[in-house]
Amino acid sequence: MNENNIVINARNIHKTFGKGETAQVVLEGANLSIERGSFVSLMGESGSGKSTLLYLIGGLDRDFSGEIEVAGQNISSLNDAALSRIRCQNMGFVFQFYNLAANLTVEDNILLPIEMSGRKPADFRTRYEEMLEITGLQNKRKSYPAQLSGGQQQRVAIARAVLGEPQIILADEPTGNLDTASGTEIMQLFRRLNQEKGITILQVTHSAECASYSSRIVTLRNRAIEG
């Protein structure tokens, strides 16, 4: 692995939920390095801590010991404002549940993070149209989430995550709420974004089928990483 090409580097990560007699150790010395432009699947048994590690890497949970570098920045030591900038500029998030605003159209949902970050949607118009083409949502831009299938809603979530041109997509069980056919479409879309756009993808999945789309599989077992 080329150390100069590492975009995610988690070192000696320890994470515990609770305190005292009820404390539960979830991660114990976990290490994970991911090269820029790779597509990595993180697997493990239910409750093994794989989603927890993803949230730590994304800065969504900051209660841990160890060091995490993302895109050359040590997020372990950043204040909230600096961490927000890193997430906005470098990361896109896709979750099992689509987290779309029910009262907004497809277009408004996709553009929402751009507007919330203070950037101008007009500056992303060309990119927006490209995302509609890639995700097959050209005819759904004025539809509301309730008018879409689960697979279509997840494609909206992916377009929203990718619009700001992040280096990294962090995906937590992105097909977990979908039927098999829709799940296959989502994985094919991820592979296209990885291969054509060079976006680094780290997905948490329990599905060997979904993991088969990635270029590398790592397993979280006994609170540490294997592979």
MDAnalysis code that builds the backbone (N, CA, C; Angstrom):
import MDAnalysis as mda
import numpy as np

u = mda.Universe.empty(681, n_residues=227, atom_resindex=np.repeat(np.arange(227), 3), trajectory=True)
u.add_TopologyAttr("name", ["N", "CA", "C"] * 227)
u.add_TopologyAttr("resid", np.arange(1, 228))
u.add_TopologyAttr("resname", ["MET", "ASN", "GLU", "ASN", "ASN", "ILE", "VAL", "ILE", "ASN", "ALA", "ARG", "ASN", "ILE", "HIS", "LYS", "THR", "PHE", "GLY", "LYS", "GLY", "GLU", "THR", "ALA", "GLN", "VAL", "VAL", "LEU", "GLU", "GLY", "ALA", "ASN", "LEU", "SER", "ILE", "GLU", "ARG", "GLY", "SER", "PHE", "VAL", "SER", "LEU", "MET", "GLY", "GLU", "SER", "GLY", "SER", "GLY", "LYS", "SER", "THR", "LEU", "LEU", "TYR", "LEU", "ILE", "GLY", "GLY", "LEU", "ASP", "ARG", "ASP", "PHE", "SER", "GLY", "GLU", "ILE", "GLU", "VAL", "ALA", "GLY", "GLN", "ASN", "ILE", "SER", "SER", "LEU", "ASN", "ASP", "ALA", "ALA", "LEU", "SER", "ARG", "ILE", "ARG", "CYS", "GLN", "ASN", "MET", "GLY", "PHE", "VAL", "PHE", "GLN", "PHE", "TYR", "ASN", "LEU", "ALA", "ALA", "ASN", "LEU", "THR", "VAL", "GLU", "ASP", "ASN", "ILE", "LEU", "LEU", "PRO", "ILE", "GLU", "MET", "SER", "GLY", "ARG", "LYS", "PRO", "ALA", "ASP", "PHE", "ARG", "THR", "ARG", "TYR", "GLU", "GLU", "MET", "LEU", "GLU", "ILE", "THR", "GLY", "LEU", "GLN", "ASN", "LYS", "ARG", "LYS", "SER", "TYR", "PRO", "ALA", "GLN", "LEU", "SER", "GLY", "GLY", "GLN", "GLN", "GLN", "ARG", "VAL", "ALA", "ILE", "ALA", "ARG", "ALA", "VAL", "LEU", "GLY", "GLU", "PRO", "GLN", "ILE", "ILE", "LEU", "ALA", "ASP", "GLU", "PRO", "THR", "GLY", "ASN", "LEU", "ASP", "THR", "ALA", "SER", "GLY", "THR", "GLU", "ILE", "MET", "GLN", "LEU", "PHE", "ARG", "ARG", "LEU", "ASN", "GLN", "GLU", "LYS", "GLY", "ILE", "THR", "ILE", "LEU", "GLN", "VAL", "THR", "HIS", "SER", "ALA", "GLU", "CYS", "ALA", "SER", "TYR", "SER", "SER", "ARG", "ILE", "VAL", "THR", "LEU", "ARG", "ASN", "ARG", "ALA", "ILE", "GLU", "GLY"])
u.atoms.positions = np.array([
    [0.847, -1.201, 0.000],
    [0.000, 0.000, 0.000],
    [0.884, 1.253, 0.000],
    [0.612, 2.172, -0.910],
    [1.387, 3.401, -1.030],
    [0.981, 4.389, 0.056],
    [1.891, 4.657, 1.009],
    [1.570, 5.520, 2.140],
    [1.215, 6.940, 1.696],
    [1.774, 7.376, 0.561],
    [1.496, 8.726, 0.076],
    [0.121, 8.852, -0.561],
    [-0.533, 7.710, -0.763],
    [-1.831, 7.711, -1.423],
    [-2.961, 7.338, -0.469],
    [-2.687, 7.400, 0.843],
    [-3.691, 7.044, 1.846],
    [-4.633, 8.230, 2.080],
    [-5.931, 7.997, 1.910],
    [-6.904, 9.073, 2.118],
    [-7.656, 8.919, 3.445],
    [-7.706, 7.697, 3.980],
    [-8.274, 7.429, 5.307],
    [-7.259, 6.607, 6.086],
    [-6.927, 7.059, 7.283],
    [-5.968, 6.322, 8.106],
    [-6.423, 6.368, 9.557],
    [-6.995, 5.262, 10.021],
    [-7.444, 5.145, 11.412],
    [-6.450, 4.273, 12.157],
    [-5.894, 4.807, 13.258],
    [-4.827, 4.113, 13.964],
    [-5.176, 3.906, 15.441],
    [-5.077, 2.647, 15.863],
    [-5.218, 2.292, 17.277],
    [-6.507, 2.850, 17.875],
    [-7.616, 2.569, 17.205],
    [-8.902, 3.124, 17.625],
    [-9.522, 2.275, 18.726],
    [-9.829, 2.943, 19.816],
    [-10.537, 2.313, 20.942],
    [-11.851, 3.060, 21.145],
    [-12.918, 2.298, 21.293],
    [-14.235, 2.893, 21.497],
    [-15.022, 2.055, 22.494],
    [-15.571, 2.729, 23.508],
    [-16.369, 2.068, 24.532],
    [-17.690, 2.806, 24.701],
    [-18.759, 2.061, 24.779],
    [-20.065, 2.639, 25.095],
    [-20.361, 2.393, 26.565],
    [-20.793, 3.440, 27.263],
    [-21.129, 3.317, 28.659],
    [-19.907, 3.380, 29.554],
    [-20.159, 3.325, 30.854],
    [-19.081, 3.407, 31.839],
    [-19.305, 2.397, 32.957],
    [-18.228, 2.136, 33.691],
    [-18.343, 1.254, 34.846],
    [-18.697, -0.173, 34.464],
    [-19.565, -0.786, 35.259],
    [-19.900, -2.187, 35.064],
    [-20.670, -2.424, 33.776],
    [-21.336, -1.378, 33.262],
    [-22.136, -1.542, 32.040],
    [-21.349, -1.195, 30.781],
    [-20.080, -0.851, 30.928],
    [-19.276, -0.454, 29.772],
    [-19.147, -1.603, 28.775],
    [-19.268, -1.267, 27.495],
    [-19.136, -2.254, 26.425],
    [-18.034, -1.803, 25.479],
    [-16.956, -2.566, 25.408],
    [-15.855, -2.250, 24.494],
    [-16.250, -2.706, 23.094],
    [-16.263, -1.778, 22.151],
    [-16.675, -2.082, 20.779],
    [-15.466, -2.189, 19.854],
    [-14.521, -1.271, 20.006],
    [-13.300, -1.297, 19.205],
    [-12.102, -1.276, 20.144],
    [-11.111, -2.104, 19.838],
    [-9.959, -2.228, 20.728],
    [-8.679, -2.334, 19.893],
    [-8.101, -1.171, 19.583],
    [-6.878, -1.153, 18.791],
    [-7.099, -1.392, 17.315],
    [-8.255, -0.957, 16.787],
    [-8.546, -1.160, 15.363],
    [-7.710, -0.218, 14.504],
    [-7.217, -0.731, 13.384],
    [-6.444, 0.052, 12.422],
    [-7.022, -0.171, 11.032],
    [-7.156, 0.907, 10.271],
    [-7.676, 0.781, 8.908],
    [-7.096, 1.889, 8.052],
    [-6.394, 1.504, 6.982],
    [-5.864, 2.463, 6.017],
    [-6.501, 2.191, 4.665],
    [-6.921, 3.253, 3.994],
    [-7.610, 3.115, 2.714],
    [-6.959, 4.032, 1.689],
    [-6.633, 3.470, 0.544],
    [-5.994, 4.247, -0.507],
    [-7.015, 5.061, -1.291],
    [-6.557, 6.201, -1.770],
    [-7.380, 7.071, -2.602],
    [-7.836, 6.322, -3.855],
    [-9.124, 6.434, -4.168],
    [-9.668, 5.816, -5.365],
    [-10.064, 4.366, -5.228],
    [-9.960, 3.817, -4.012],
    [-10.337, 2.420, -3.808],
    [-11.809, 2.308, -3.396],
    [-12.336, 1.109, -3.482],
    [-13.710, 0.815, -3.085],
    [-13.606, -0.319, -2.066],
    [-13.815, 0.011, -0.794],
    [-13.580, -0.922, 0.307],
    [-14.892, -1.272, 0.994],
    [-15.084, -2.557, 1.240],
    [-16.231, -3.020, 2.013],
    [-15.763, -3.467, 3.388],
    [-16.425, -2.957, 4.412],
    [-16.143, -3.321, 5.798],
    [-17.251, -4.252, 6.270],
    [-16.863, -5.484, 6.573],
    [-17.834, -6.493, 6.958],
    [-17.610, -6.925, 8.406],
    [-18.559, -7.666, 8.928],
    [-18.474, -8.155, 10.294],
    [-19.850, -8.548, 10.787],
    [-19.886, -9.301, 11.866],
    [-21.156, -9.725, 12.435],
    [-21.941, -8.528, 12.952],
    [-23.237, -8.689, 13.088],
    [-24.079, -7.643, 13.643],
    [-23.594, -7.281, 15.040],
    [-23.428, -5.996, 15.306],
    [-22.958, -5.547, 16.606],
    [-21.460, -5.565, 16.774],
    [-20.728, -5.841, 15.692],
    [-19.262, -5.944, 15.791],
    [-18.579, -4.582, 15.850],
    [-19.317, -3.507, 15.536],
    [-18.743, -2.172, 15.626],
    [-18.392, -1.547, 14.287],
    [-18.816, -2.168, 13.188],
    [-18.425, -1.654, 11.877],
    [-19.083, -0.307, 11.569],
    [-20.344, -0.131, 11.920],
    [-20.979, 1.171, 11.718],
    [-20.376, 2.212, 12.655],
    [-20.034, 1.794, 13.861],
    [-19.387, 2.702, 14.808],
    [-18.084, 3.235, 14.229],
    [-17.273, 2.366, 13.650],
    [-16.010, 2.799, 13.060],
    [-16.257, 3.759, 11.901],
    [-17.275, 3.482, 11.091],
    [-17.612, 4.376, 9.976],
    [-17.979, 5.763, 10.494],
    [-18.777, 5.819, 11.559],
    [-19.184, 7.112, 12.117],
    [-17.998, 7.860, 12.714],
    [-17.059, 7.124, 13.295],
    [-15.849, 7.775, 13.824],
    [-15.039, 8.383, 12.691],
    [-14.878, 7.647, 11.604],
    [-14.128, 8.148, 10.452],
    [-14.809, 9.371, 9.867],
    [-16.142, 9.374, 9.876],
    [-16.890, 10.507, 9.343],
    [-17.022, 11.675, 10.304],
    [-16.476, 11.533, 11.508],
    [-16.569, 12.612, 12.480],
    [-17.951, 12.786, 13.076],
    [-18.808, 11.790, 12.912],
    [-20.171, 11.864, 13.455],
    [-20.198, 11.463, 14.928],
    [-19.169, 10.782, 15.376],
    [-18.989, 10.409, 16.777],
    [-17.533, 10.728, 17.110],
    [-17.309, 11.529, 18.143],
    [-15.958, 11.987, 18.450],
    [-15.428, 11.438, 19.774],
    [-16.191, 10.547, 20.374],
    [-15.811, 9.998, 21.675],
    [-15.031, 8.699, 21.469],
    [-13.721, 8.808, 21.273],
    [-12.878, 7.645, 21.065],
    [-11.437, 8.018, 21.403],
    [-10.575, 7.016, 21.468],
    [-9.143, 7.274, 21.587],
    [-8.445, 6.679, 20.372],
    [-7.314, 7.274, 20.009],
    [-6.609, 6.907, 18.799],
    [-6.555, 8.106, 17.865],
    [-6.155, 7.878, 16.636],
    [-6.050, 8.963, 15.661],
    [-6.710, 8.569, 14.348],
    [-7.405, 9.525, 13.762],
    [-8.019, 9.312, 12.457],
    [-7.650, 10.477, 11.553],
    [-7.036, 10.162, 10.420],
    [-6.734, 11.170, 9.411],
    [-7.606, 10.929, 8.192],
    [-8.204, 12.006, 7.718],
    [-9.033, 11.952, 6.519],
    [-8.554, 13.051, 5.577],
    [-8.181, 12.660, 4.362],
    [-7.704, 13.614, 3.357],
    [-6.576, 14.490, 3.913],
    [-5.697, 13.860, 4.683],
    [-4.527, 14.559, 5.201],
    [-4.756, 15.372, 6.454],
    [-5.977, 15.375, 6.979],
    [-6.309, 16.130, 8.181],
    [-6.555, 15.180, 9.345],
    [-5.931, 15.470, 10.488],
    [-6.171, 14.688, 11.690],
    [-7.473, 15.175, 12.327],
    [-8.568, 14.461, 12.064],
    [-9.864, 14.931, 12.543],
    [-9.999, 14.777, 14.046],
    [-9.107, 13.993, 14.664],
    [-9.174, 13.785, 16.103],
    [-8.968, 15.077, 16.872],
    [-8.235, 16.019, 16.274],
    [-7.860, 17.240, 16.987],
    [-8.575, 18.486, 16.475],
    [-9.506, 18.330, 15.535],
    [-10.182, 19.493, 14.962],
    [-11.321, 19.962, 15.866],
    [-11.575, 21.278, 15.852],
    [-12.768, 21.775, 16.527],
    [-13.986, 21.514, 15.641],
    [-15.164, 21.795, 16.172],
    [-16.396, 21.448, 15.454],
    [-16.501, 22.151, 14.109],
    [-16.125, 23.419, 14.048],
    [-16.231, 24.180, 12.803],
    [-15.298, 23.617, 11.740],
    [-14.065, 23.312, 12.132],
    [-13.104, 22.762, 11.178],
    [-13.534, 21.378, 10.705],
    [-14.070, 20.580, 11.620],
    [-14.539, 19.248, 11.256],
    [-15.714, 19.343, 10.283],
    [-16.597, 20.293, 10.506],
    [-17.734, 20.490, 9.599],
    [-17.254, 20.829, 8.198],
    [-16.211, 21.640, 8.103],
    [-15.669, 21.996, 6.788],
    [-15.093, 20.772, 6.089],
    [-14.382, 19.932, 6.855],
    [-13.817, 18.719, 6.275],
    [-14.930, 17.814, 5.747],
    [-15.971, 17.645, 6.541],
    [-17.089, 16.795, 6.106],
    [-17.751, 17.374, 4.866],
    [-17.921, 18.686, 4.845],
    [-18.596, 19.336, 3.727],
    [-17.779, 19.233, 2.449],
    [-16.478, 19.416, 2.558],
    [-15.620, 19.488, 1.382],
    [-15.120, 18.130, 0.901],
    [-14.992, 17.170, 1.802],
    [-14.300, 15.931, 1.460],
    [-15.135, 14.667, 1.555],
    [-16.290, 14.728, 2.231],
    [-17.049, 13.504, 2.486],
    [-18.491, 13.621, 2.012],
    [-19.014, 12.490, 1.549],
    [-20.438, 12.352, 1.296],
    [-20.941, 11.149, 2.069],
    [-22.144, 11.240, 2.622],
    [-22.675, 10.175, 3.469],
    [-23.936, 9.572, 2.845],
    [-24.007, 8.236, 2.867],
    [-25.190, 7.515, 2.405],
    [-25.546, 6.491, 3.477],
    [-26.794, 6.543, 3.948],
    [-27.212, 5.673, 5.039],
    [-28.269, 4.676, 4.561],
    [-28.549, 3.690, 5.396],
    [-29.556, 2.688, 5.056],
    [-30.920, 3.336, 4.853],
    [-31.248, 4.285, 5.726],
    [-32.492, 5.022, 5.581],
    [-32.144, 6.351, 4.933],
    [-32.894, 6.723, 3.933],
    [-32.451, 7.698, 2.940],
    [-32.292, 9.114, 3.479],
    [-32.993, 9.415, 4.579],
    [-32.869, 10.732, 5.222],
    [-33.172, 11.875, 4.264],
    [-34.205, 11.700, 3.458],
    [-34.650, 12.769, 2.565],
    [-35.698, 13.621, 3.272],
    [-35.729, 14.902, 2.929],
    [-36.755, 15.804, 3.466],
    [-38.048, 15.577, 2.690],
    [-39.088, 15.108, 3.383],
    [-40.328, 14.701, 2.713],
    [-41.015, 15.852, 1.986],
    [-40.810, 17.079, 2.472],
    [-41.493, 18.237, 1.896],
    [-40.692, 18.909, 0.782],
    [-39.563, 18.318, 0.408],
    [-38.739, 18.880, -0.659],
    [-38.741, 17.954, -1.869],
    [-38.622, 18.552, -3.051],
    [-38.544, 17.764, -4.273],
    [-37.177, 17.072, -4.365],
    [-37.052, 16.192, -5.335],
    [-35.769, 15.541, -5.598],
    [-34.684, 16.585, -5.800],
    [-34.973, 17.566, -6.625],
    [-33.977, 18.617, -6.901],
    [-33.568, 19.343, -5.631],
    [-34.534, 19.718, -4.831],
    [-34.228, 20.466, -3.609],
    [-33.479, 19.607, -2.593],
    [-33.811, 18.321, -2.524],
    [-33.086, 17.423, -1.626],
    [-31.629, 17.297, -2.038],
    [-31.393, 17.170, -3.337],
    [-30.023, 17.019, -3.825],
    [-29.209, 18.279, -3.572],
    [-29.825, 19.438, -3.745],
    [-29.121, 20.719, -3.614],
    [-29.024, 21.197, -2.168],
    [-29.758, 20.572, -1.253],
    [-29.835, 21.067, 0.123],
    [-28.473, 21.232, 0.795],
    [-27.563, 20.236, 0.751],
    [-26.262, 20.425, 1.419],
    [-25.448, 21.572, 0.831],
    [-25.596, 21.805, -0.466],
    [-24.887, 22.918, -1.105],
    [-25.369, 24.239, -0.509],
    [-26.674, 24.381, -0.396],
    [-27.245, 25.616, 0.147],
    [-26.897, 25.778, 1.621],
    [-26.936, 24.678, 2.381],
    [-26.657, 24.757, 3.814],
    [-25.200, 25.105, 4.090],
    [-24.313, 24.768, 3.159],
    [-22.895, 25.078, 3.341],
    [-22.536, 26.478, 2.860],
    [-23.536, 27.214, 2.380],
    [-23.292, 28.582, 1.954],
    [-22.803, 28.722, 0.524],
    [-22.753, 27.605, -0.195],
    [-22.340, 27.665, -1.590],
    [-23.547, 27.946, -2.483],
    [-23.288, 28.352, -3.713],
    [-24.350, 28.730, -4.636],
    [-24.747, 27.544, -5.508],
    [-26.024, 27.146, -5.457],
    [-26.475, 26.041, -6.310],
    [-26.187, 26.272, -7.789],
    [-26.221, 27.532, -8.225],
    [-25.960, 27.825, -9.635],
    [-24.577, 27.374, -10.062],
    [-23.630, 27.385, -9.126],
    [-22.266, 26.963, -9.442],
    [-22.174, 25.459, -9.663],
    [-23.201, 24.726, -9.244],
    [-23.190, 23.271, -9.348],
    [-24.219, 22.763, -10.365],
    [-24.743, 23.671, -11.193],
    [-25.813, 23.284, -12.111],
    [-25.361, 22.200, -13.090],
    [-24.173, 22.359, -13.685],
    [-23.685, 21.350, -14.630],
    [-23.488, 20.023, -13.929],
    [-22.897, 20.070, -12.753],
    [-22.670, 18.858, -11.966],
    [-24.004, 18.224, -11.573],
    [-24.983, 19.041, -11.227],
    [-26.308, 18.550, -10.859],
    [-26.936, 17.769, -12.013],
    [-26.878, 18.333, -13.215],
    [-27.448, 17.646, -14.376],
    [-26.714, 16.334, -14.640],
    [-25.424, 16.316, -14.442],
    [-24.643, 15.097, -14.613],
    [-25.073, 14.046, -13.598],
    [-25.303, 14.467, -12.354],
    [-25.732, 13.525, -11.320],
    [-27.112, 12.948, -11.637],
    [-27.999, 13.759, -12.187],
    [-29.309, 13.247, -12.583],
    [-29.164, 12.185, -13.664],
    [-28.244, 12.425, -14.599],
    [-28.021, 11.456, -15.680],
    [-27.441, 10.163, -15.125],
    [-26.433, 10.274, -14.280],
    [-25.766, 9.093, -13.735],
    [-26.729, 8.251, -12.893],
    [-27.579, 8.925, -12.123],
    [-28.502, 8.215, -11.231],
    [-29.839, 7.876, -11.890],
    [-30.050, 8.338, -13.123],
    [-31.288, 8.035, -13.828],
    [-32.505, 8.742, -13.273],
    [-32.298, 9.941, -12.739],
    [-33.392, 10.676, -12.101],
    [-33.851, 11.888, -12.903],
    [-33.482, 11.935, -14.195],
    [-33.805, 13.131, -14.984],
    [-35.292, 13.470, -14.961],
    [-36.139, 12.457, -14.975],
    [-37.585, 12.687, -15.038],
    [-38.240, 12.749, -13.661],
    [-37.431, 12.756, -12.606],
    [-37.968, 12.743, -11.249],
    [-37.607, 13.999, -10.469],
    [-37.002, 14.978, -11.112],
    [-36.455, 16.130, -10.382],
    [-37.517, 16.905, -9.612],
    [-38.763, 16.898, -10.073],
    [-39.817, 17.643, -9.391],
    [-40.709, 16.743, -8.546],
    [-40.338, 15.477, -8.437],
    [-41.110, 14.545, -7.613],
    [-40.715, 14.686, -6.146],
    [-41.604, 14.220, -5.280],
    [-41.327, 14.210, -3.841],
    [-40.965, 12.780, -3.421],
    [-40.250, 12.621, -2.301],
    [-39.821, 11.286, -1.878],
    [-40.937, 10.256, -1.827],
    [-42.126, 10.659, -1.382],
    [-43.236, 9.712, -1.269],
    [-43.679, 9.168, -2.624],
    [-43.287, 9.839, -3.693],
    [-43.656, 9.411, -5.038],
    [-42.594, 8.509, -5.670],
    [-41.554, 8.184, -4.915],
    [-40.437, 7.400, -5.435],
    [-40.366, 6.030, -4.787],
    [-39.777, 5.081, -5.496],
    [-39.495, 3.773, -4.908],
    [-38.314, 3.903, -3.955],
    [-38.084, 2.847, -3.165],
    [-36.947, 2.873, -2.256],
    [-35.633, 3.029, -2.994],
    [-35.475, 2.311, -4.108],
    [-34.251, 2.420, -4.884],
    [-34.040, 3.811, -5.436],
    [-35.118, 4.448, -5.879],
    [-35.018, 5.822, -6.388],
    [-34.654, 6.795, -5.274],
    [-35.237, 6.594, -4.091],
    [-34.894, 7.469, -2.968],
    [-33.421, 7.335, -2.594],
    [-32.895, 6.117, -2.646],
    [-31.478, 5.936, -2.328],
    [-30.600, 6.579, -3.396],
    [-31.039, 6.571, -4.638],
    [-30.273, 7.243, -5.694],
    [-30.267, 8.755, -5.483],
    [-31.370, 9.283, -4.977],
    [-31.399, 10.711, -4.616],
    [-30.366, 10.984, -3.529],
    [-30.336, 10.106, -2.526],
    [-29.373, 10.274, -1.427],
    [-27.939, 10.216, -1.935],
    [-27.682, 9.342, -2.905],
    [-26.336, 9.236, -3.469],
    [-25.994, 10.474, -4.286],
    [-26.932, 10.944, -5.096],
    [-26.693, 12.164, -5.868],
    [-26.411, 13.338, -4.939],
    [-27.138, 13.412, -3.845],
    [-26.923, 14.468, -2.849],
    [-25.526, 14.363, -2.242],
    [-25.092, 13.133, -1.970],
    [-23.783, 12.924, -1.355],
    [-22.645, 13.271, -2.305],
    [-22.863, 13.070, -3.596],
    [-21.792, 13.210, -4.585],
    [-21.736, 14.605, -5.198],
    [-22.814, 15.348, -5.143],
    [-22.902, 16.627, -5.856],
    [-21.772, 17.582, -5.499],
    [-21.402, 17.641, -4.235],
    [-20.366, 18.569, -3.798],
    [-18.948, 18.127, -4.120],
    [-18.815, 17.066, -4.930],
    [-17.525, 16.541, -5.386],
    [-16.626, 16.103, -4.221],
    [-17.131, 15.245, -3.337],
    [-16.301, 14.771, -2.225],
    [-15.245, 13.792, -2.716],
    [-14.160, 13.692, -1.970],
    [-13.167, 12.661, -2.260],
    [-13.655, 11.288, -1.826],
    [-14.506, 11.273, -0.790],
    [-14.861, 10.025, -0.107],
    [-16.374, 9.920, 0.060],
    [-16.906, 8.725, -0.166],
    [-18.275, 8.406, 0.219],
    [-18.216, 7.370, 1.340],
    [-18.894, 7.659, 2.429],
    [-19.041, 6.711, 3.534],
    [-20.482, 6.210, 3.512],
    [-20.656, 4.912, 3.337],
    [-21.994, 4.345, 3.173],
    [-22.238, 3.270, 4.225],
    [-23.330, 3.415, 4.958],
    [-23.678, 2.473, 6.016],
    [-24.861, 1.628, 5.574],
    [-24.594, 0.372, 5.223],
    [-25.629, -0.568, 4.762],
    [-26.531, 0.107, 3.714],
    [-25.965, 0.611, 2.618],
    [-26.753, 1.402, 1.663],
    [-27.848, 0.624, 0.952],
    [-27.768, -0.715, 0.959],
    [-28.815, -1.517, 0.322],
    [-29.672, -2.250, 1.345],
    [-29.459, -1.975, 2.625],
    [-30.122, -2.738, 3.680],
    [-31.628, -2.596, 3.712],
    [-32.152, -1.537, 3.118],
    [-33.592, -1.293, 3.140],
    [-34.224, -1.489, 1.769],
    [-33.500, -2.182, 0.875],
    [-33.944, -2.316, -0.505],
    [-34.153, -3.775, -0.891],
    [-34.978, -3.999, -1.921],
    [-35.103, -5.340, -2.485],
    [-33.852, -5.662, -3.288],
    [-33.724, -6.914, -3.681],
    [-32.499, -7.371, -4.332],
    [-32.195, -6.603, -5.616],
    [-33.205, -6.399, -6.448],
    [-32.984, -5.720, -7.720],
    [-32.525, -4.282, -7.507],
    [-33.168, -3.584, -6.573],
    [-32.787, -2.198, -6.290],
    [-31.397, -2.140, -5.676],
    [-31.090, -3.113, -4.811],
    [-29.772, -3.161, -4.202],
    [-28.681, -3.336, -5.249],
    [-28.937, -4.174, -6.232],
    [-27.978, -4.371, -7.319],
    [-27.759, -3.075, -8.086],
    [-28.833, -2.343, -8.351],
    [-28.711, -1.060, -9.050],
    [-27.840, -0.085, -8.267],
    [-28.024, -0.048, -6.964],
    [-27.238, 0.867, -6.128],
    [-25.770, 0.484, -6.142],
    [-25.481, -0.803, -6.064],
    [-24.081, -1.231, -6.069],
    [-23.425, -0.961, -7.414],
    [-24.169, -1.131, -8.485],
    [-23.633, -0.802, -9.804],
    [-23.357, 0.692, -9.914],
    [-24.209, 1.492, -9.306],
    [-24.009, 2.941, -9.302],
    [-22.762, 3.311, -8.508],
    [-22.584, 2.681, -7.355],
    [-21.368, 2.932, -6.566],
    [-20.114, 2.578, -7.371],
    [-20.143, 1.441, -8.027],
    [-18.974, 1.019, -8.798],
    [-18.701, 1.999, -9.934],
    [-19.745, 2.504, -10.555],
    [-19.558, 3.486, -11.627],
    [-18.933, 4.762, -11.084],
    [-19.420, 5.243, -9.958],
    [-18.867, 6.460, -9.354],
    [-17.411, 6.259, -8.957],
    [-17.098, 5.073, -8.472],
    [-15.722, 4.770, -8.089],
    [-14.801, 4.718, -9.308],
    [-15.241, 4.020, -10.347],
    [-14.383, 3.814, -11.507],
    [-14.306, 5.032, -12.409],
    [-15.423, 5.745, -12.592],
    [-15.443, 6.870, -13.521],
    [-15.046, 8.186, -12.862],
    [-15.377, 8.354, -11.607],
    [-15.113, 9.615, -10.918],
    [-13.938, 9.528, -9.947],
    [-13.459, 8.320, -9.692],
    [-12.327, 8.164, -8.790],
    [-12.657, 8.419, -7.340],
    [-13.945, 8.359, -6.994],
    [-14.356, 8.599, -5.610],
    [-14.013, 7.384, -4.753],
    [-13.356, 7.630, -3.636],
    [-13.063, 6.570, -2.673],
    [-14.349, 6.208, -1.934],
    [-14.659, 4.932, -1.860],
    [-15.887, 4.488, -1.199],
    [-15.540, 3.507, -0.081],
    [-16.050, 3.804, 1.097],
    [-15.991, 2.863, 2.218],
    [-17.422, 2.537, 2.596],
    [-17.818, 1.295, 2.387],
    [-19.176, 0.887, 2.744],
    [-19.151, -0.176, 3.818],
    [-20.076, -0.044, 4.741],
    [-20.354, -1.090, 5.720],
    [-21.467, -1.951, 5.158],
    [-21.247, -3.258, 5.144],
    [-22.269, -4.160, 4.630],
    [-22.150, -5.522, 5.300],
    [-23.272, -6.213, 5.399],
    [-23.264, -7.599, 5.866],
    [-23.447, -8.550, 4.687],
    [-23.583, -7.985, 3.483],
    [-23.911, -8.763, 2.299],
    [-22.662, -9.099, 1.489],
    [-22.398, -10.384, 1.308],
    [-21.274, -10.798, 0.467],
    [-21.489, -10.369, -0.973],
    [-22.743, -10.347, -1.408],
    [-23.045, -9.911, -2.766],
    [-22.658, -8.448, -2.962],
    [-23.019, -7.596, -2.010],
    [-22.655, -6.185, -2.103],
    [-21.142, -6.000, -2.015],
    [-20.514, -6.762, -1.160],
    [-19.068, -6.650, -0.988],
    [-18.318, -7.051, -2.253],
    [-18.929, -7.903, -3.067],
    [-18.257, -8.380, -4.275],
    [-18.027, -7.263, -5.287],
    [-18.722, -6.143, -5.149],
    [-18.534, -5.013, -6.052],
    [-17.293, -4.191, -5.695],
    [-16.766, -4.400, -4.528],
    [-15.645, -3.590, -4.059],
    [-14.314, -4.178, -4.509],
    [-13.263, -3.376, -4.376],
    [-11.928, -3.821, -4.751],
    [-11.174, -4.432, -3.573],
    [-11.705, -4.267, -2.379],
    [-11.051, -4.784, -1.174],
    [-12.096, -5.030, -0.101],
    [-11.961, -6.124, 0.609],
    [-12.873, -6.452, 1.712],
    [-12.062, -6.564, 2.994],
    [-12.486, -5.865, 4.034],
    [-11.872, -6.000, 5.344],
    [-12.950, -6.436, 6.334],
    [-12.544, -7.152, 7.351],
    [-13.493, -7.708, 8.311],
    [-13.186, -7.192, 9.709],
    [-14.218, -6.773, 10.406],
    [-14.083, -6.369, 11.802],
    [-14.462, -7.565, 12.670],
    [-13.454, -8.103, 13.364],
    [-13.671, -9.298, 14.184],
    [-12.869, -9.154, 15.476],
    [-13.493, -9.508, 16.583],
    [-12.835, -9.394, 17.893],
    [-12.344, -7.964, 18.149],
    [-13.170, -7.009, 17.722],
    [-12.958, -5.582, 17.977],
    [-11.752, -5.003, 17.219],
    [-11.236, -5.739, 16.239],
    [-10.098, -5.248, 15.450],
    [-10.317, -5.616, 13.978],
    [-9.497, -5.024, 13.102],
    [-9.650, -5.195, 11.657],
    [-8.780, -6.357, 11.162],
    [-9.360, -7.142, 10.278],
    [-8.618, -8.180, 9.583],
    [-8.756, -7.962, 8.077],
    [-7.655, -8.051, 7.348],
    [-7.695, -7.933, 5.893],
    [-7.284, -6.571, 5.380],
])
